[in-house]
Amino acid sequence: LLCDVQALQEPVAAHAGVSVVTAIEGDVPPVCVDEGRIKQVLLNLVANSIDAMRPQSGGTLTLRARRTAEGQ
């Protein structure tokens, strides 16, 4: 899902001088979510982040998925 969001937002990010990277740890368990809704939330968050980074002449936006200390 994160890779899909990255691919969809990459052209917009590149135009703004922002690099979008994903960092997904290997032990992240699958989750049961409404994929369409979560994807829309992530797209909105990434779009807002790109807009916020634009005045600073870009940068790197990292989309990260990892297991928490509680194991979730």
All heavy atoms as a GROMACS GRO file, in nm:
protein
  524
    1LEU      N    1   0.083  -0.120   0.000
    1LEU     CA    2   0.000   0.000   0.000
    1LEU      C    3   0.087   0.126   0.000
    1LEU      O    4   0.061   0.220  -0.074
    1LEU     CB    5  -0.093  -0.003   0.121
    1LEU     CG    6  -0.205   0.099   0.125
    1LEU    CD1    7  -0.295   0.089   0.004
    1LEU    CD2    8  -0.286   0.082   0.252
    2LEU      N    9   0.192   0.127   0.083
    2LEU     CA   10   0.281   0.243   0.085
    2LEU      C   11   0.352   0.262  -0.049
    2LEU      O   12   0.370   0.375  -0.094
    2LEU     CB   13   0.385   0.229   0.197
    2LEU     CG   14   0.335   0.245   0.340
    2LEU    CD1   15   0.450   0.229   0.438
    2LEU    CD2   16   0.265   0.377   0.361
    3CYS      N   17   0.389   0.152  -0.111
    3CYS     CA   18   0.455   0.162  -0.242
    3CYS      C   19   0.360   0.217  -0.348
    3CYS      O   20   0.401   0.293  -0.435
    3CYS     CB   21   0.510   0.026  -0.284
    3CYS     SG   22   0.647  -0.029  -0.180
    4ASP      N   23   0.232   0.180  -0.340
    4ASP     CA   24   0.132   0.234  -0.432
    4ASP      C   25   0.118   0.384  -0.415
    4ASP      O   26   0.112   0.459  -0.512
    4ASP     CB   27  -0.005   0.169  -0.410
    4ASP     CG   28  -0.010   0.023  -0.450
    4ASP    OD1   29   0.082  -0.023  -0.522
    4ASP    OD2   30  -0.104  -0.047  -0.408
    5VAL      N   31   0.112   0.428  -0.290
    5VAL     CA   32   0.100   0.571  -0.260
    5VAL      C   33   0.224   0.645  -0.310
    5VAL      O   34   0.214   0.752  -0.370
    5VAL     CB   35   0.076   0.594  -0.109
    5VAL    CG1   36   0.088   0.741  -0.073
    5VAL    CG2   37  -0.059   0.538  -0.068
    6GLN      N   38   0.340   0.587  -0.287
    6GLN     CA   39   0.464   0.648  -0.334
    6GLN      C   40   0.460   0.666  -0.486
    6GLN      O   41   0.491   0.772  -0.538
    6GLN     CB   42   0.584   0.564  -0.295
    6GLN     CG   43   0.716   0.619  -0.348
    6GLN     CD   44   0.833   0.526  -0.326
    6GLN    OE1   45   0.815   0.410  -0.289
    6GLN    NE2   46   0.952   0.575  -0.348
    7ALA      N   47   0.421   0.561  -0.556
    7ALA     CA   48   0.418   0.567  -0.702
    7ALA      C   49   0.318   0.671  -0.753
    7ALA      O   50   0.347   0.743  -0.849
    7ALA     CB   51   0.383   0.429  -0.758
    8LEU      N   52   0.204   0.682  -0.687
    8LEU     CA   53   0.103   0.778  -0.730
    8LEU      C   54   0.146   0.923  -0.704
    8LEU      O   55   0.113   1.013  -0.782
    8LEU     CB   56  -0.030   0.751  -0.658
    8LEU     CG   57  -0.105   0.626  -0.703
    8LEU    CD1   58  -0.219   0.596  -0.607
    8LEU    CD2   59  -0.158   0.644  -0.844
    9GLN      N   60   0.218   0.947  -0.597
    9GLN     CA   61   0.257   1.083  -0.560
    9GLN      C   62   0.394   1.124  -0.613
    9GLN      O   63   0.430   1.241  -0.606
    9GLN     CB   64   0.254   1.097  -0.408
    9GLN     CG   65   0.116   1.095  -0.350
    9GLN     CD   66   0.032   1.215  -0.393
    9GLN    OE1   67   0.083   1.323  -0.413
    9GLN    NE2   68  -0.097   1.194  -0.408
   10GLU      N   69   0.471   1.031  -0.666
   10GLU     CA   70   0.607   1.060  -0.712
   10GLU      C   71   0.614   1.174  -0.814
   10GLU      O   72   0.700   1.263  -0.800
   10GLU     CB   73   0.672   0.934  -0.768
   10GLU     CG   74   0.821   0.946  -0.789
   10GLU     CD   75   0.898   0.962  -0.658
   10GLU    OE1   76   0.865   0.893  -0.561
   10GLU    OE2   77   0.990   1.045  -0.655
   11PRO      N   78   0.527   1.180  -0.915
   11PRO     CA   79   0.538   1.291  -1.011
   11PRO      C   80   0.514   1.428  -0.946
   11PRO      O   81   0.586   1.524  -0.976
   11PRO     CB   82   0.428   1.260  -1.114
   11PRO     CG   83   0.403   1.114  -1.101
   11PRO     CD   84   0.427   1.080  -0.957
   12VAL      N   85   0.417   1.436  -0.858
   12VAL     CA   86   0.388   1.562  -0.788
   12VAL      C   87   0.505   1.600  -0.699
   12VAL      O   88   0.548   1.716  -0.693
   12VAL     CB   89   0.258   1.550  -0.705
   12VAL    CG1   90   0.234   1.675  -0.622
   12VAL    CG2   91   0.140   1.521  -0.796
   13ALA      N   92   0.558   1.500  -0.628
   13ALA     CA   93   0.671   1.524  -0.538
   13ALA      C   94   0.793   1.572  -0.615
   13ALA      O   95   0.860   1.668  -0.574
   13ALA     CB   96   0.703   1.396  -0.460
   14ALA      N   97   0.823   1.506  -0.726
   14ALA     CA   98   0.940   1.543  -0.805
   14ALA      C   99   0.928   1.687  -0.854
   14ALA      O  100   1.026   1.762  -0.852
   14ALA     CB  101   0.956   1.448  -0.923
   15HIS      N  102   0.810   1.726  -0.895
   15HIS     CA  103   0.787   1.863  -0.941
   15HIS      C  104   0.812   1.964  -0.829
   15HIS      O  105   0.855   2.077  -0.854
   15HIS     CB  106   0.645   1.877  -0.995
   15HIS     CG  107   0.618   2.009  -1.058
   15HIS    ND1  108   0.557   2.112  -0.990
   15HIS    CD2  109   0.647   2.056  -1.182
   15HIS    CE1  110   0.549   2.217  -1.069
   15HIS    NE2  111   0.601   2.186  -1.186
   16ALA      N  112   0.787   1.923  -0.704
   16ALA     CA  113   0.807   2.010  -0.588
   16ALA      C  114   0.948   1.998  -0.532
   16ALA      O  115   0.980   2.062  -0.432
   16ALA     CB  116   0.705   1.976  -0.480
   17GLY      N  117   1.032   1.915  -0.592
   17GLY     CA  118   1.168   1.896  -0.543
   17GLY      C  119   1.176   1.805  -0.422
   17GLY      O  120   1.272   1.811  -0.345
   18VAL      N  121   1.074   1.721  -0.404
   18VAL     CA  122   1.067   1.630  -0.288
   18VAL      C  123   1.090   1.488  -0.336
   18VAL      O  124   1.030   1.444  -0.435
   18VAL     CB  125   0.930   1.642  -0.217
   18VAL    CG1  126   0.918   1.541  -0.105
   18VAL    CG2  127   0.909   1.783  -0.165
   19SER      N  128   1.174   1.414  -0.264
   19SER     CA  129   1.193   1.272  -0.290
   19SER      C  130   1.104   1.195  -0.193
   19SER      O  131   1.103   1.226  -0.074
   19SER     CB  132   1.338   1.231  -0.267
   19SER     OG  133   1.422   1.297  -0.356
   20VAL      N  134   1.032   1.097  -0.244
   20VAL     CA  135   0.949   1.013  -0.158
   20VAL      C  136   1.011   0.874  -0.156
   20VAL      O  137   1.033   0.813  -0.261
   20VAL     CB  138   0.803   1.005  -0.209
   20VAL    CG1  139   0.719   0.918  -0.117
   20VAL    CG2  140   0.742   1.144  -0.220
   21VAL      N  141   1.041   0.825  -0.036
   21VAL     CA  142   1.100   0.692  -0.020
   21VAL      C  143   1.015   0.612   0.077
   21VAL      O  144   0.946   0.667   0.162
   21VAL     CB  145   1.246   0.698   0.029
   21VAL    CG1  146   1.333   0.771  -0.071
   21VAL    CG2  147   1.256   0.765   0.163
   22THR      N  148   1.020   0.481   0.062
   22THR     CA  149   0.951   0.392   0.156
   22THR      C  150   1.055   0.314   0.235
   22THR      O  151   1.161   0.280   0.184
   22THR     CB  152   0.856   0.293   0.085
   22THR    OG1  153   0.931   0.219  -0.011
   22THR    CG2  154   0.742   0.365   0.016
   23ALA      N  155   1.021   0.289   0.361
   23ALA     CA  156   1.107   0.210   0.449
   23ALA      C  157   1.015   0.112   0.522
   23ALA      O  158   0.948   0.150   0.618
   23ALA     CB  159   1.181   0.299   0.546
   24ILE      N  160   1.009  -0.010   0.474
   24ILE     CA  161   0.920  -0.110   0.530
   24ILE      C  162   1.004  -0.223   0.589
   24ILE      O  163   1.077  -0.290   0.516
   24ILE     CB  164   0.823  -0.166   0.424
   24ILE    CG1  165   0.743  -0.050   0.361
   24ILE    CG2  166   0.731  -0.271   0.484
   24ILE    CD1  167   0.664  -0.089   0.239
   25GLU      N  168   0.997  -0.238   0.721
   25GLU     CA  169   1.072  -0.344   0.787
   25GLU      C  170   1.013  -0.479   0.750
   25GLU      O  171   0.892  -0.492   0.728
   25GLU     CB  172   1.070  -0.324   0.938
   25GLU     CG  173   1.147  -0.200   0.981
   25GLU     CD  174   1.152  -0.182   1.132
   25GLU    OE1  175   1.107  -0.273   1.206
   25GLU    OE2  176   1.199  -0.076   1.174
   26GLY      N  177   1.097  -0.580   0.745
   26GLY     CA  178   1.056  -0.712   0.701
   26GLY      C  179   0.959  -0.784   0.792
   26GLY      O  180   0.888  -0.874   0.748
   27ASP      N  181   0.951  -0.744   0.919
   27ASP     CA  182   0.866  -0.818   1.012
   27ASP      C  183   0.732  -0.749   1.038
   27ASP      O  184   0.666  -0.775   1.137
   27ASP     CB  185   0.939  -0.840   1.145
   27ASP     CG  186   0.969  -0.711   1.218
   27ASP    OD1  187   0.963  -0.603   1.155
   27ASP    OD2  188   0.999  -0.718   1.338
   28VAL      N  189   0.690  -0.661   0.948
   28VAL     CA  190   0.561  -0.594   0.964
   28VAL      C  191   0.450  -0.694   0.929
   28VAL      O  192   0.445  -0.746   0.818
   28VAL     CB  193   0.551  -0.469   0.873
   28VAL    CG1  194   0.414  -0.406   0.884
   28VAL    CG2  195   0.659  -0.370   0.909
   29PRO      N  196   0.360  -0.720   1.026
   29PRO     CA  197   0.253  -0.816   0.998
   29PRO      C  198   0.145  -0.754   0.910
   29PRO      O  199   0.129  -0.631   0.906
   29PRO     CB  200   0.198  -0.847   1.137
   29PRO     CG  201   0.224  -0.723   1.216
   29PRO     CD  202   0.354  -0.668   1.162
   30PRO      N  203   0.070  -0.836   0.838
   30PRO     CA  204  -0.042  -0.783   0.760
   30PRO      C  205  -0.150  -0.731   0.855
   30PRO      O  206  -0.163  -0.777   0.968
   30PRO     CB  207  -0.092  -0.904   0.680
   30PRO     CG  208  -0.037  -1.023   0.749
   30PRO     CD  209   0.084  -0.981   0.825
   31VAL      N  210  -0.224  -0.632   0.808
   31VAL     CA  211  -0.333  -0.576   0.888
   31VAL      C  212  -0.461  -0.582   0.807
   31VAL      O  213  -0.459  -0.578   0.684
   31VAL     CB  214  -0.304  -0.431   0.932
   31VAL    CG1  215  -0.188  -0.426   1.030
   31VAL    CG2  216  -0.277  -0.342   0.813
   32CYS      N  217  -0.571  -0.591   0.877
   32CYS     CA  218  -0.703  -0.597   0.814
   32CYS      C  219  -0.764  -0.456   0.820
   32CYS      O  220  -0.802  -0.410   0.929
   32CYS     CB  221  -0.791  -0.698   0.886
   32CYS     SG  222  -0.952  -0.718   0.808
   33VAL      N  223  -0.765  -0.387   0.708
   33VAL     CA  224  -0.817  -0.251   0.701
   33VAL      C  225  -0.897  -0.234   0.572
   33VAL      O  226  -0.890  -0.318   0.482
   33VAL     CB  227  -0.704  -0.146   0.702
   33VAL    CG1  228  -0.626  -0.151   0.832
   33VAL    CG2  229  -0.611  -0.162   0.584
   34ASP      N  230  -0.972  -0.127   0.566
   34ASP     CA  231  -1.040  -0.089   0.442
   34ASP      C  232  -0.933  -0.023   0.354
   34ASP      O  233  -0.897   0.093   0.373
   34ASP     CB  234  -1.154   0.008   0.472
   34ASP     CG  235  -1.233   0.046   0.349
   34ASP    OD1  236  -1.174   0.057   0.238
   34ASP    OD2  237  -1.355   0.065   0.361
   35GLU      N  238  -0.880  -0.098   0.260
   35GLU     CA  239  -0.766  -0.053   0.180
   35GLU      C  240  -0.794   0.078   0.108
   35GLU      O  241  -0.708   0.167   0.105
   35GLU     CB  242  -0.726  -0.160   0.078
   35GLU     CG  243  -0.600  -0.125   0.002
   35GLU     CD  244  -0.552  -0.236  -0.089
   35GLU    OE1  245  -0.582  -0.353  -0.063
   35GLU    OE2  246  -0.483  -0.203  -0.187
   36GLY      N  247  -0.912   0.093   0.052
   36GLY     CA  248  -0.945   0.216  -0.020
   36GLY      C  249  -0.943   0.338   0.069
   36GLY      O  250  -0.890   0.444   0.032
   37ARG      N  251  -0.996   0.324   0.189
   37ARG     CA  252  -1.000   0.438   0.281
   37ARG      C  253  -0.860   0.472   0.334
   37ARG      O  254  -0.824   0.590   0.343
   37ARG     CB  255  -1.094   0.410   0.397
   37ARG     CG  256  -1.239   0.415   0.355
   37ARG     CD  257  -1.331   0.401   0.471
   37ARG     NE  258  -1.469   0.407   0.424
   37ARG     CZ  259  -1.572   0.410   0.502
   37ARG    NH1  260  -1.556   0.406   0.633
   37ARG    NH2  261  -1.694   0.415   0.453
   38ILE      N  262  -0.785   0.370   0.371
   38ILE     CA  263  -0.650   0.395   0.421
   38ILE      C  264  -0.562   0.455   0.311
   38ILE      O  265  -0.482   0.545   0.336
   38ILE     CB  266  -0.587   0.267   0.479
   38ILE    CG1  267  -0.665   0.221   0.602
   38ILE    CG2  268  -0.440   0.287   0.511
   38ILE    CD1  269  -0.669   0.321   0.716
   39LYS      N  270  -0.579   0.407   0.190
   39LYS     CA  271  -0.502   0.461   0.078
   39LYS      C  272  -0.534   0.609   0.059
   39LYS      O  273  -0.445   0.691   0.038
   39LYS     CB  274  -0.532   0.382  -0.050
   39LYS     CG  275  -0.445   0.417  -0.167
   39LYS     CD  276  -0.476   0.322  -0.281
   39LYS     CE  277  -0.371   0.325  -0.387
   39LYS     NZ  278  -0.397   0.225  -0.491
   40GLN      N  279  -0.662   0.646   0.069
   40GLN     CA  280  -0.701   0.785   0.054
   40GLN      C  281  -0.642   0.871   0.166
   40GLN      O  282  -0.594   0.982   0.143
   40GLN     CB  283  -0.854   0.799   0.052
   40GLN     CG  284  -0.900   0.940   0.018
   40GLN     CD  285  -0.851   0.985  -0.118
   40GLN    OE1  286  -0.875   0.919  -0.218
   40GLN    NE2  287  -0.782   1.098  -0.123
   41VAL      N  288  -0.643   0.819   0.289
   41VAL     CA  289  -0.583   0.891   0.401
   41VAL      C  290  -0.434   0.913   0.376
   41VAL      O  291  -0.382   1.024   0.394
   41VAL     CB  292  -0.606   0.814   0.534
   41VAL    CG1  293  -0.520   0.871   0.645
   41VAL    CG2  294  -0.753   0.816   0.573
   42LEU      N  295  -0.365   0.808   0.333
   42LEU     CA  296  -0.221   0.820   0.307
   42LEU      C  297  -0.193   0.917   0.192
   42LEU      O  298  -0.099   0.997   0.200
   42LEU     CB  299  -0.161   0.683   0.277
   42LEU     CG  300  -0.156   0.586   0.395
   42LEU    CD1  301  -0.116   0.447   0.348
   42LEU    CD2  302  -0.062   0.637   0.503
   43LEU      N  303  -0.274   0.912   0.088
   43LEU     CA  304  -0.256   1.006  -0.024
   43LEU      C  305  -0.271   1.150   0.024
   43LEU      O  306  -0.193   1.238  -0.015
   43LEU     CB  307  -0.355   0.975  -0.136
   43LEU     CG  308  -0.325   0.851  -0.220
   43LEU    CD1  309  -0.444   0.816  -0.308
   43LEU    CD2  310  -0.201   0.872  -0.305
   44ASN      N  311  -0.371   1.174   0.108
   44ASN     CA  312  -0.392   1.310   0.160
   44ASN      C  313  -0.275   1.354   0.247
   44ASN      O  314  -0.228   1.468   0.237
   44ASN     CB  315  -0.522   1.318   0.240
   44ASN     CG  316  -0.646   1.306   0.152
   44ASN    OD1  317  -0.638   1.324   0.032
   44ASN    ND2  318  -0.758   1.275   0.213
   45LEU      N  319  -0.227   1.265   0.334
   45LEU     CA  320  -0.114   1.298   0.421
   45LEU      C  321   0.011   1.328   0.340
   45LEU      O  322   0.085   1.424   0.369
   45LEU     CB  323  -0.087   1.185   0.520
   45LEU     CG  324  -0.187   1.169   0.633
   45LEU    CD1  325  -0.162   1.039   0.708
   45LEU    CD2  326  -0.181   1.287   0.727
   46VAL      N  327   0.036   1.247   0.238
   46VAL     CA  328   0.154   1.268   0.154
   46VAL      C  329   0.141   1.398   0.075
   46VAL      O  330   0.236   1.478   0.068
   46VAL     CB  331   0.179   1.148   0.061
   46VAL    CG1  332   0.286   1.178  -0.042
   46VAL    CG2  333   0.217   1.026   0.143
   47ALA      N  334   0.024   1.424   0.020
   47ALA     CA  335   0.003   1.549  -0.055
   47ALA      C  336   0.023   1.670   0.036
   47ALA      O  337   0.088   1.768  -0.003
   47ALA     CB  338  -0.136   1.550  -0.117
   48ASN      N  339  -0.030   1.665   0.157
   48ASN     CA  340  -0.012   1.775   0.251
   48ASN      C  341   0.135   1.792   0.289
   48ASN      O  342   0.184   1.905   0.303
   48ASN     CB  343  -0.096   1.753   0.377
   48ASN     CG  344  -0.244   1.767   0.351
   48ASN    OD1  345  -0.286   1.823   0.249
   48ASN    ND2  346  -0.325   1.717   0.442
   49SER      N  347   0.205   1.681   0.305
   49SER     CA  348   0.347   1.687   0.340
   49SER      C  349   0.428   1.750   0.227
   49SER      O  350   0.517   1.832   0.252
   49SER     CB  351   0.400   1.547   0.370
   49SER     OG  352   0.333   1.493   0.481
   50ILE      N  353   0.398   1.712   0.105
   50ILE     CA  354   0.467   1.770  -0.010
   50ILE      C  355   0.442   1.920  -0.017
   50ILE      O  356   0.535   1.999  -0.037
   50ILE     CB  357   0.425   1.699  -0.141
   50ILE    CG1  358   0.476   1.555  -0.141
   50ILE    CG2  359   0.475   1.776  -0.264
   50ILE    CD1  360   0.415   1.468  -0.250
   51ASP      N  361   0.318   1.961   0.003
   51ASP     CA  362   0.286   2.104   0.003
   51ASP      C  363   0.363   2.178   0.112
   51ASP      O  364   0.410   2.289   0.090
   51ASP     CB  365   0.136   2.126   0.022
   51ASP     CG  366   0.055   2.090  -0.102
   51ASP    OD1  367   0.114   2.078  -0.212
   51ASP    OD2  368  -0.068   2.074  -0.089
   52ALA      N  369   0.375   2.117   0.228
   52ALA     CA  370   0.446   2.181   0.340
   52ALA      C  371   0.596   2.188   0.314
   52ALA      O  372   0.662   2.280   0.362
   52ALA     CB  373   0.418   2.106   0.470
   53MET      N  374   0.649   2.093   0.239
   53MET     CA  375   0.793   2.089   0.213
   53MET      C  376   0.833   2.179   0.096
   53MET      O  377   0.950   2.217   0.085
   53MET     CB  378   0.837   1.945   0.184
   53MET     CG  379   0.820   1.853   0.304
   53MET     SD  380   0.846   1.680   0.263
   53MET     CE  381   1.024   1.674   0.250
   54ARG      N  382   0.739   2.215   0.014
   54ARG     CA  383   0.768   2.294  -0.107
   54ARG      C  384   0.841   2.425  -0.075
   54ARG      O  385   0.941   2.455  -0.139
   54ARG     CB  386   0.638   2.319  -0.183
   54ARG     CG  387   0.655   2.376  -0.319
   54ARG     CD  388   0.520   2.401  -0.387
   54ARG     NE  389   0.426   2.291  -0.374
   54ARG     CZ  390   0.401   2.201  -0.469
   54ARG    NH1  391   0.465   2.207  -0.582
   54ARG    NH2  392   0.314   2.105  -0.449
   55PRO      N  393   0.796   2.504   0.023
   55PRO     CA  394   0.866   2.631   0.049
   55PRO      C  395   1.011   2.612   0.097
   55PRO      O  396   1.091   2.704   0.086
   55PRO     CB  397   0.783   2.697   0.159
   55PRO     CG  398   0.650   2.632   0.152
   55PRO     CD  399   0.676   2.492   0.102
   56GLN      N  400   1.043   2.497   0.153
   56GLN     CA  401   1.178   2.472   0.201
   56GLN      C  402   1.267   2.413   0.091
   56GLN      O  403   1.371   2.354   0.120
   56GLN     CB  404   1.177   2.375   0.320
   56GLN     CG  405   1.128   2.436   0.450
   56GLN     CD  406   0.977   2.446   0.457
   56GLN    OE1  407   0.906   2.362   0.405
   56GLN    NE2  408   0.928   2.549   0.522
   57SER      N  409   1.227   2.426  -0.033
   57SER     CA  410   1.303   2.375  -0.147
   57SER      C  411   1.316   2.223  -0.144
   57SER      O  412   1.422   2.167  -0.173
   57SER     CB  413   1.442   2.439  -0.153
   57SER     OG  414   1.430   2.578  -0.166
   58GLY      N  415   1.209   2.157  -0.105
   58GLY     CA  416   1.206   2.012  -0.113
   58GLY      C  417   1.264   1.942   0.008
   58GLY      O  418   1.264   1.993   0.119
   59GLY      N  419   1.313   1.822  -0.017
   59GLY     CA  420   1.366   1.737   0.089
   59GLY      C  421   1.326   1.593   0.062
   59GLY      O  422   1.290   1.557  -0.049
   60THR      N  423   1.331   1.513   0.166
   60THR     CA  424   1.295   1.372   0.153
   60THR      C  425   1.180   1.340   0.248
   60THR      O  426   1.187   1.370   0.367
   60THR     CB  427   1.415   1.282   0.187
   60THR    OG1  428   1.522   1.312   0.099
   60THR    CG2  429   1.379   1.134   0.174
   61LEU      N  430   1.077   1.281   0.193
   61LEU     CA  431   0.961   1.235   0.269
   61LEU      C  432   0.970   1.083   0.277
   61LEU      O  433   0.973   1.015   0.175
   61LEU     CB  434   0.831   1.278   0.201
   61LEU     CG  435   0.702   1.225   0.260
   61LEU    CD1  436   0.683   1.274   0.403
   61LEU    CD2  437   0.583   1.267   0.174
   62THR      N  438   0.976   1.030   0.400
   62THR     CA  439   0.988   0.886   0.418
   62THR      C  440   0.856   0.828   0.466
   62THR      O  441   0.802   0.873   0.567
   62THR     CB  442   1.099   0.853   0.521
   62THR    OG1  443   1.222   0.911   0.475
   62THR    CG2  444   1.116   0.703   0.536
   63LEU      N  445   0.806   0.729   0.393
   63LEU     CA  446   0.687   0.654   0.433
   63LEU      C  447   0.738   0.527   0.500
   63LEU      O  448   0.796   0.441   0.435
   63LEU     CB  449   0.601   0.620   0.311
   63LEU     CG  450   0.561   0.738   0.223
   63LEU    CD1  451   0.483   0.689   0.102
   63LEU    CD2  452   0.482   0.840   0.302
   64ARG      N  453   0.716   0.515   0.630
   64ARG     CA  454   0.776   0.407   0.707
   64ARG      C  455   0.668   0.318   0.769
   64ARG      O  456   0.569   0.367   0.823
   64ARG     CB  457   0.863   0.465   0.817
   64ARG     CG  458   0.940   0.362   0.898
   64ARG     CD  459   1.026   0.427   1.004
   64ARG     NE  460   1.101   0.543   0.958
   64ARG     CZ  461   1.219   0.538   0.900
   64ARG    NH1  462   1.279   0.422   0.878
   64ARG    NH2  463   1.280   0.650   0.862
   65ALA      N  464   0.690   0.187   0.763
   65ALA     CA  465   0.606   0.089   0.832
   65ALA      C  466   0.698   0.001   0.915
   65ALA      O  467   0.796  -0.053   0.864
   65ALA     CB  468   0.527   0.005   0.732
   66ARG      N  469   0.664  -0.009   1.044
   66ARG     CA  470   0.747  -0.092   1.132
   66ARG      C  471   0.661  -0.145   1.245
   66ARG      O  472   0.557  -0.090   1.277
   66ARG     CB  473   0.865  -0.015   1.187
   66ARG     CG  474   0.827   0.101   1.275
   66ARG     CD  475   0.951   0.175   1.323
   66ARG     NE  476   0.915   0.292   1.398
   66ARG     CZ  477   0.892   0.295   1.528
   66ARG    NH1  478   0.900   0.183   1.599
   66ARG    NH2  479   0.861   0.406   1.590
   67ARG      N  480   0.708  -0.248   1.306
   67ARG     CA  481   0.643  -0.305   1.423
   67ARG      C  482   0.678  -0.217   1.543
   67ARG      O  483   0.792  -0.174   1.558
   67ARG     CB  484   0.694  -0.448   1.446
   67ARG     CG  485   0.623  -0.523   1.555
   67ARG     CD  486   0.684  -0.661   1.570
   67ARG     NE  487   0.653  -0.748   1.459
   67ARG     CZ  488   0.553  -0.835   1.458
   67ARG    NH1  489   0.474  -0.846   1.562
   67ARG    NH2  490   0.533  -0.911   1.353
   68THR      N  491   0.580  -0.189   1.630
   68THR     CA  492   0.605  -0.107   1.747
   68THR      C  493   0.668  -0.191   1.858
   68THR      O  494   0.674  -0.313   1.849
   68THR     CB  495   0.475  -0.044   1.800
   68THR    OG1  496   0.388  -0.149   1.844
   68THR    CG2  497   0.406   0.039   1.692
   69ALA      N  498   0.708  -0.124   1.964
   69ALA     CA  499   0.768  -0.193   2.078
   69ALA      C  500   0.671  -0.294   2.140
   69ALA      O  501   0.712  -0.396   2.194
   69ALA     CB  502   0.812  -0.092   2.184
   70GLU      N  503   0.543  -0.266   2.129
   70GLU     CA  504   0.440  -0.357   2.180
   70GLU      C  505   0.415  -0.476   2.086
   70GLU      O  506   0.333  -0.561   2.115
   70GLU     CB  507   0.308  -0.283   2.204
   70GLU     CG  508   0.314  -0.179   2.313
   70GLU     CD  509   0.374  -0.047   2.265
   70GLU    OE1  510   0.364  -0.016   2.146
   70GLU    OE2  511   0.435   0.023   2.348
   71GLY      N  512   0.482  -0.476   1.973
   71GLY     CA  513   0.468  -0.587   1.880
   71GLY      C  514   0.351  -0.577   1.786
   71GLY      O  515   0.314  -0.673   1.720
   72GLN      N  516   0.292  -0.459   1.776
   72GLN     CA  517   0.176  -0.442   1.688
   72GLN      C  518   0.211  -0.360   1.569
   72GLN      O  519   0.296  -0.278   1.568
   72GLN     CB  520   0.063  -0.377   1.766
   72GLN     CG  521   0.018  -0.459   1.882
   72GLN     CD  522  -0.092  -0.393   1.961
   72GLN    OE1  523  -0.136  -0.284   1.931
   72GLN    NE2  524  -0.139  -0.460   2.062
   0.00000   0.00000   0.00000
